[in-house]
Every structure is written in structure tokens, then in C-alpha cells.
């Protein structure tokens, strides 16, 4: 009688969709008889029906190509809550001291749609631009420097967007209702100059500085001239 040997391998595949997860246990058996190796079974469980692709339903030999095709059909599910900004969206990585607090600020107060995330970082859409909050330790706070601009001591570094005038005032009202403290209150600067703009400065909970502005004439965003402070 010929000796039969059974080789058993087991591993777990893990896929996620939003806050749900499906665990798939895969058992692949290889049976060797008369020197010919044949794949004889595949079982997927945890909410999925069992699939036997080692021996096709129509009969015949199973191949590694069959297995690869079956595995390629297992996709990571996702939802899309925001579209990218037109053109070339910018990407900015931010250090934060607490991801839950960052989510409350950027997701709820600022109204940024959340994208990909892990236990160490979170993606957000800031008007279609990608900002990523990276946890860097509970003690992190942004170190500020200051520079005078049109009579204001502007904190550096800072980031933000050039909004429309209506968007600017809507955001300012939203921040006021949420109790956000302004470093520089919303106001008009460079009045009657080519660079006339609305501006406001405030911090996120990790001390990172944000500026949002609105040019009264957006075509002058990059107008070149010497400014006298």
C-alpha cells in the first residue's frame, strides 16, 4: 500500500469595512498520492458560505491559477465621504497628542470628512485637500514663533485655506459657536491694498496653528508688490 501524506496549512485573513470586520479562516489541504499533488479544499467561514475550489463543481483538476482568481475576488470594502479638490490637492501631516481629541476637532468642529485611519494616524479632507493627524506622544504641543503682519503678531508655523468671503464668515460663526478661542480674531487686513483679505487664527487641541483667509479679490492672491508693515 502506498504511503499517503497530508500537509495542512492554516492562516487567517483579516479585512475591514468601516467599523466592521470579517475574519476568514482559510484551510488549504494538499494531498500527495502516487507522487501527484492535488489541492482538495478551501473553506471560508464567519458569515460566508463554504467554497470548494480545489475540486471545481464541474469536476476536473484544480490549479494555483484557480486559487489566485478566487483570492483576488476578496476585496477590502470602503466608503468615500469626500472627493479630492480639483487640480493637485495638497498633503499635510500634522503631529497631534491625542487622536480622539483630534477627531472631535477636525471631524466635528471643523467638519472635515474622515478618510483612512489606523491606531496611529487619521486622514481628513480639508475642502478636498488631505491632512493627516499623526499621534506623536501625549506631551506634544506645537512650539510657536511669531512674526508681525499688518500689526498682528502672527504665529508660525501655521496652515489653512484661502476661502471665499462667504465661506470665511460661515467658518468663523461655526468656530465661535463651538467655543474656539481665536489667537487673532476674524478681521479685514491690508485694507484698500491689492492683498486685502479677511483673516483669522486659532489653534487645534495640540497647539497647531491654523489660519483661514478670504481675499476680497481672489485674483490678487499672488499679486506681487512690496508690503510696508
Buried (B, 14 or more C-beta within 10 A) or exposed (E): EEEEEEEEEEEEEEEEEEEEEBEBEBEBBBBBEEEEEEBBBBBBEEEEEEEEBBBEEEEEEBEEEBBEEBEEEEEEEEEEEBEEBEEEBEEEEBBBBBBEBBBBBBBEBBEBBBBEBEEEBBBBBBEBBBBBBBBBEEEBEBEBEEEEBBEBEBBEEBBBBBBEEEBBBEBBEEBEEEEBEBBBEBBEBBEEBBBBBBBBBBBBBBBBBBBBBBBBEEEBEEEEEEEEE
